[in-house]
Amino acid sequence: MQSNMAPSGMAVTPHHLASESALSVLRHGGDAIQAMVAAAATIAVAYPHMNGIGGDGFWLIVPPQGEALAIDASGAAGQQATQALYAGHTHIPHRGTLAALTVPGTLSGWDEALNVSAALGSAPLPLSRLLADAIHYAADGIPVTHSQANATQSKYQELVDVPGFAGTFLPQGAVPMAGSRFCQPRLARTLTRLATDGLDSFYRGGLAEQIADEMQTLGIPITAQDLAMHRAQRRVPLKLQHSQGDVFNMTPPTQGLVSLAILGITDHLEMAQANEVQTIHRIVEATKKAFGLRDRYITDPRHVTLPVQSLLEQVPLEQLAASIDEYRAAPWGEGKGPGDTVWMGVVDKNGLAVSFIQSIYHEFGSGVVLPDSGVLLQNRGAAFSLDPSHLLALMPGKQPFHTLNPAAARLKDGRTMVYGTMGGDGQPQTQAAIFTRHILQGMPLQAAVCAPRWLLGRTWGQASDSLKLEANFSEQTFLALRERGHEVEWLPGLSEATGHAGAIVRHTNGMLEGAFDPRSNGSAAGF
């Protein structure tokens, strides 16, 4: 499979309808940020089990000149989400009203990103234009993907009795078949109202009052005041000075540190000449080191105890690299688990590049659908701990830990790259695989995305934190990793468990190259 190339704009998403929404905006003169808002709206409708406007989002914006910029559009725990509320629980539930304890932030990120677009000099486009496709697909219906159908079937028992789920995601009371028409009329009305009243109306104004009333009726611990207090935050992204150039990722409360630390550690391990087994072993061992940093330091940025950027300096990274045994796997404990998310990338004709990720955490998030607005709420707050002494201890107004981390790079050879994936613990591992294979080992971009992948950690429904290989790896690779001490298991070939990845590279002649993941319903669409 070859990469797609185009001269004037490129969008890569895990659902082809979202790619086309972005491309339509680019064709009509919009910039990469405006195109991404259109894609974000469409994929919120077309891939509802993976993301939605009831979730969070993170932006990494790399202009053709000047500093890269990040936007944290994640919500904090509501003021009623106290330790006392969860008395009798050993952990925060993953489903139901008590799982929906954090403010949905992604719409604030769309709004703030459009402010960045205006500051960069782009002519504004009306929200009615940017949300038009999403409104159409919500009202008239989208074809159910195999991914949505499979997720609904596999999670049926834990979601069927959650408020609003069956009435929204079980048409005629049954799991929808792949290819059947799926309509979301209440969500269409909410999107129409957002297009008319502005994205900020979700947090302040009439729509916000409606959302807050729906939440209170269901016993969700988020108030109108919590919505009104929420704002997306601009951040200076983390930066790794890699031998191939500057690599950027997201600040806390995300695990952007992990993705950069893996690349920083392996930058000292001669990856360009590594064979397949060496590549996997070294990245897996670097992942264990990076997860250790994450679990020690990453939380709400107000509670982080040291400058996280300092962990990406060359001396500590070189020390971590030196501690890796080339021939023996180290023990490591357990990960954070899987997560369902969408990563998308857009680069426009002027070289403005956007790496974006949007999520409701688990498949279908909390499962709670608000009765009037039709908004499916995330369960990101399940990442909190009920141990008051824990780094991730629940506290009203605190941001939860996020696995989400969009990536980008400015390479020394003049190319710019945006890339990323869904997949919880798998996100930094897949990012490392794509960057290493393409940038360091010279594998063609689309081949680097399609190539078999691995996952250290759990997949949905599994308790094992083993090293899992897609079945299109060879038996020799499997056995060689086992000989190094890895606990190795097989996954199906091209497994969703290894994420929906994608990448765009802007070459020095201005040509844009896009690669999408055949594990998804996506595309790389350019013009």
N, C-alpha and C positions, 0 to 999 in steps of 0.2 A: 504494500500500500504506500503510495507516494504522498508527501505533504502537498497541501494546496498553497499556491502562491498567487499574489495579486499586488497591483501597484498602489491602490488608493485607499484601502481599508481592509481590515481583517477582524473577524469575531470568531471566537472558539467557545462553545458552551456544550454542556452535556445533553441538551435537547435542541434539535434542529430548529424548532419554531422560535426559540429564544435567539439563536444565531441570526435568523432572518429578521427578527425585530430590530436587532442591533444594526444589521446591514442596511435596512431600510432608512434608519436615521442617518447613517453615514452617507448614503447615496444622496440624501436631501440636504447635505451640508452640515449636519450635526457633527460634534466632536466625539472623541472616544468616551468621555464621561457621560454625555447625553445618551449615546448609544447604549452604554452599560445600564443606565437607569431603565431604558426600554427593555433590555434583555432581562434585567432583574425582575421587572414587573411580569413579563411574560412567563418566565420560568417559575415564578411563584404560583402561577395558575396551572402551568403544564406539567410540573413535577411536584405536586402538592405533598407527597410523602417525604420529600427531601428538604423542602424549604417553604417559606411563605412570609407574608407581611407580619405575621405574629412571631417572627424570629429575629435574629441579630445579623449584623453584617460588618465586614471589615474591608476597607479600601486601601490599595497601594497605588499611588498615582505617580508616574515618572514622566515629567515633561521632557521635551527634546533638549532643553537647556535648563539649568538651575537644579535646585535641590528636590529630591523625592519627598513625597508627602503621604502620610497615612491618616486614615479616619477610623476611629474606634466608634462604631455604632452598636455597642452592646449595652443592654439594660441591666440595672442593678436590682437587687432583691427589694420587694415592696416593704413599706413600713410595718405592715402587719405580719411579715414573714419572720417571726421571732422563733427562738429556740423553744419557747413555751408552746407555740402552735403545733410543734411536732413532738410534744411529750408523748411517750409511749412508742415512738418509732426509733428503730436503730439506725435508719438512714432515710433520707428524703425519698418519697415514692417517685418512681419513674413515670407513672401515668396518673391521670386524674387531676382534680382541681388543686391539690396540694403540690403537684409537680409544676404547676404554672405560676411560679412565684417571682419571676423576674420580668421587668418591663420589656416589651418587644422594641428593639432599637433600630431595626434595619431601615425603616422609613426615614428616620432622622438622618441616617447616613446618605440616602438618596438626596435628601434636601441639602445637606452640607456639601456633598460632591457637586451639586449644581451651582452652589455658591463659588466653589473653586473654579468651575468651568467659566463662570462669568468673570471672575478675577483674572483668568488667563486670556480674556478678550473674546471669547466665543459669543456669537449672537444667541440670545436665549430662544429656546423652543418651548411652546406652551405644553403644560403637563397633559393636556388633552391629546396632544400628538404623541407624547412619549408613552402614555398609558393606553393608547387606543387599541393596540393588539391584545393586551392583557384583558381589557374590558370585553372585547369581542370574544375571546376564547373562554372567558368565565361565563358569559351570557349564553353563547351559542354552543359551547362545548368543545372539548378536546378529546382526541382518541386516547383511551387509557393505554399506557405503556405496559409492557410485560413487567417492568420493574415495579410499577404501582400495583398491578394485579398480584404479583408475588408477595409484595410487602403486606398488602391487605390480608391475603390468605394466611401468611405466617404469623401475623400479629392479631388475628381476629379475636382470639379468646381474651387477650389482655386489653383490647380496645372496645369491644362491642358494647360494653355497658358504660363507657365513659361519656359524660354529657356532651351531646351534639355529634358524636362520631358517627353513629349508625345513620342518622338522618342526613349526613353529608356524604360519607364515603361508602355506604352500603345501599346504593339505589335499589329500590324494590326489595330491600332487606337482604340482599345477597352481595357477595364479593363480585365486583364488576369484572367482566371478561376483558382481556387485552383486545384493543381495537374497538370496544364499545364507546358510545358517546357519553362523556362525563361533563355535566353542567354544574356551575356554582353561581346561581343567580344572586344570592345574598352578597357574595364576595364581589360580583360585578357591580352591584349598587354601591358598595363601599368604595371600590376603586373609582367609580364615576364621581362620587362625592369628593374623594381626594383630588381628582383632576380639577374639580370646580373650586373647592375651598382651599386647596394647597396641602402639601404633605404634612405641614406643621399642625394641621387640624386634627391629626390622630392624637396629638398630645395636649393641645390647648384649643378650646372652642367646643362647638356643638357635637361634633363627632367624638371628641375625647370624652365628653360627658356621657354620651351613649355607651361608649366602650367601658367606661368606669362603672356605669350602672349594671351592665351585663356581667362584669366581673364580680361585683358585689353580690348580685343575685345568686351567683353560683358558688359564692364563698371563696373566691380567689383572693389571695392576700395582697392585692394591688389596688391602690386608691387613685382617685382623680388627682390628688396632690402628687403621687408618685409619677404619673404620666406628665404632669405639668413641670415637674422638676427635671425631667430627662432632656438632655442635649447630647448630640454627637460631639465627639472631641477630636480635634486635629492633633496628630502626634508626629514627632520626628521618628521615622522608622529606624529599627535596628539595622546596622550595616556591618557586613563582614568584608574585610579587605583580603580577598582571595587572590591567588596567583593569576587568575584569569580576569580579574576585575572586581568591581564592587557588587555585592549581592545584598539585597534588601529584604526585610521581612517585618512582621508586625511586632509591636511592643506588648508587654503584659497588659491585660490578663491572658493573652494568648501564648501558645507555645512556639511563637516565631523564633525564640532563642534556640529551640531544639533543632529546627531546620538549618539555621545558620551554623550552629555548633557542629553538626554532623559534617557539613561541607568544610568547615574550618579544621576539624580534626583530620579528616581524610585528605585534606590538602597537603599534609605532611607524610602521606603514606604511598606516594608514587602510583596514583590511581590510573594514570594514562596507560601504563604498561600492564596493568593487572588483568588476569584472565577472569573468567566468569565466577569461579569459586572464590578467588581472592577478592573480587569486587564485592560480592555478597557478604563474605565474612567480615571484611574491613568495615563496610557500612553498617552491618548489624552490630558489631562491637562498638563502633562510634555512637550508634543510636543508644546503646545502653549507657554510655558515659553521658550523653546529652540528656537522656531521661533523668539521670541522677541530678543534673543541674536544675532541670525543670521542677522536679519534686521537692527540691530544697528551697527554691526561691520564687517560683512564679505564682502569683496570686493577683488580686486587685492591686493596681499600681500604687495606690496610697499605702499599701501594707508591705510592699517589697522592701527588703532590708539593705539592698546595695544597688549601685548603678548596674543594671543588667548589661549595658553595653560593655562594661569592663570585663565580662566573662568571655567576650569575643576578641580579646587582645591575643596576639600571637604567642606569647609565653605560656599562658595557661592552656591554650589549645595544643601547643606542641607537647606540653607535659602530659596531657590526656592521650595524645597520639602515642607517645612513648610507652604508655602503660598498657597498650593493647598487645596481646599475644597473637602473633601471626598464625599460630597453629592450634590454638586452644580457645574455645568459647568460654567466656566468663559467666558466672551466675548473675542474675539480675533482678529477681523478684517478679513484679507484675506491673502491667501498664494501666492506662486509663480506660482502655476498651475502645470499641468502635464508635462511629458517629456518622450520621447521614447529613449531607451537605451538598452544595453545588459550588464549584469553582468556575469562573468565567474570565476570559481575557478579551480585550479589545485594543487595537492600535489603529490610529487614524492616519490620514495622508501626511499630516504635519509631524508625525512621530510621537504624538501624545499617547502614552501607553498606560493601560489600566489593568491591574490584577485585582480581582474581587471575589469575595466568598460570602455566601449567605446560607443560613442554617436554622433549623428548628431542633437540632441535636439528634435525638433518636428518631427512627422512622415514625412519622406522624407526630413528633414531639410529645406533648402531654396527652394528645388525643382529644383535648377539649376544644370544641368549636363553639364560639360565642353565638347565641341564638339569633340575633338580629343582624349583626355585621358579617357573619359567616367567616370570621377570622379564626384560623387554627393556631393555638398558642403553643409556644415552644416549651421544652422541659429542661432548659439549660441549667436551671437552678438545682437540678439533681446532682450537679458536680460539687455542691457544697457538702461539707461534713457537719454532722451534729455533735462532734467532739469540740467543745469550746476552745480547747488548746491547739487544735489543728490549724495548719497554715491556711486551709480552705474553709475554716469554720464559718457557718452561716451567721450573718449579721444584717439587719435591715440597712438598705442603702449600699451594700457591698456588691461589687461585681463578681460573678462566678468565674472560675477558670474556664478557658476556651481552648479547644484543640485547633480552632480555625486559624489558618495563617497563609495569606496570599503572598506569593514570592515574585521577585523581579531582579534583574541583573543588568548592569551596564558593563559590558566587557571591554577589555583593553584593545581589542581589534576593531572597536567601533560599533559592534552590534548591540542591540537592546533586546532583552528577552523577558517576557512575562510567562509565568507557569504556575501550576498548582494542581490540587486534587481534593476530592472529598476523602473521608475515611478515618477520623479519629486519630489513634496512634499511628495509623498508616500514612498520614499526610506527610510528615517530614521524611519518612522512608522512601516514599514514591518520588517526592521532590528530589531527594538525593540521587535516586536511580536515574531519573531523566536528565538532571544536570550532568552527572558523571558520564553517562553514556554518550550524550550529545556533545557537550562542551569539551570534556577531557578525552574521551575515547573515539570521537569522530563518527559516532553512529548517526545516520540520518534522523532528522527530527521526528518524523512520523514513526519510524522504526523504534526510536527510543521510547515513544509512548505505547506502542503496540507490544513491545517485547515482554516476555514473561516477567512477572514481578513476585515479590515476597512480602510477607508481613510478619513482623515480630510482635506477638500480642494476640489478643482475643478477637474473634469474629462474633457476630450476633449469635447468641444462644450457646456459646461455648465457654467453658471455664478454663481452658488451656491457654497459657501464655507462650506457647511454643513458637518456633519459627516455621511459618507455613509457606510452601512454594506452590505456585501455579503448576498445573499438570503438564504444561508445555515445556518445562525444564526437563533436562535429561535425567535418567536414573543415575548416571555417573555424578552429576552435580549434587543430587540428593544424597548419595552415599558419601561423597567427599565432605560435605558439610556435617553429616552425622559423625564421620571420623574425627572431625575437629571438636566434637563434643556438643554440637547443637542438637536439641530435641526437635526433630524435623517431622512435619506432617504435610500431606498433599492437600491442595485446594483444587477445585475444577479449573480447567483452562479458561483464561479470560474471565476470571471471577470478579463479581461486583465487590467482594470483600477487600480487594486490593485498590478500590477507589475508581472514580471517573476522573482521569487526568486530562490535561491539555496544555498547550504551549503555543506562543507566537514569538517569532524572531523577526526583528526589523534589521535587514542587512544594510551595509554601508551605502549601497546604491539606492536605498529607499524601498526596495522590494520587501514585501511582507510574506512570511512563511508561517502557515498555521497547521497544527496537528491536533486531532481530536482522538478520543478514546473509543475503540470499538466495544468496550465494556458498557458503554452508555448508549443513549439515543441521540447522541450529539452530532455536531458537524463543525468543520472549519470553513466558514463562508467569507469569501472576499470578493472585491470588485476592483 
